[in-house]
Amino acid sequence: MRRSGNRRSVDGVSESSFYKTERGTIFRLKEDDEGRLSVELLQTSLWVQGPIGMAGLRVAPTTTKLTERQIQSLPQ
């Protein structure tokens, strides 16, 4: 397993980064080995597929990247 900041990877499996928007929406951005992106939103205690357009929110000044400690408290 490889770790870099808030990203996790196991060979052949997606890497994920976790974010929280100004309005409190928590989402994770996954990138597979071929560079394809997908977005999942945390709704209550479940991760659901989100719109790919949310990937751009990760660079918004009002979006924060979650810390490792915050990520550990999220459901799998």
PEQUI-V715956 format. One record per backbone hydrogen bond with DSSP energy under -1.0 kcal/mol. NH is the residue of the N-H (numbers start at 1). CO is the residue of the C=O. If there is no record, write none. Layout:
nh-><NH,NH>
co-><CO,CO>
This chain:
nh-><2,4,7,9,13,15,17,19,20,21,24,27,28,29,30,31,32,35,38,40,41,42,43,46,48,50,54,55,56,57,58,59,60,63,64,66,71,72,74>
co-><9,7,4,2,10,31,29,27,64,25,21,19,40,17,38,15,36,32,30,28,48,26,46,43,41,39,51,52,53,54,55,56,57,60,20,18,67,68,71>
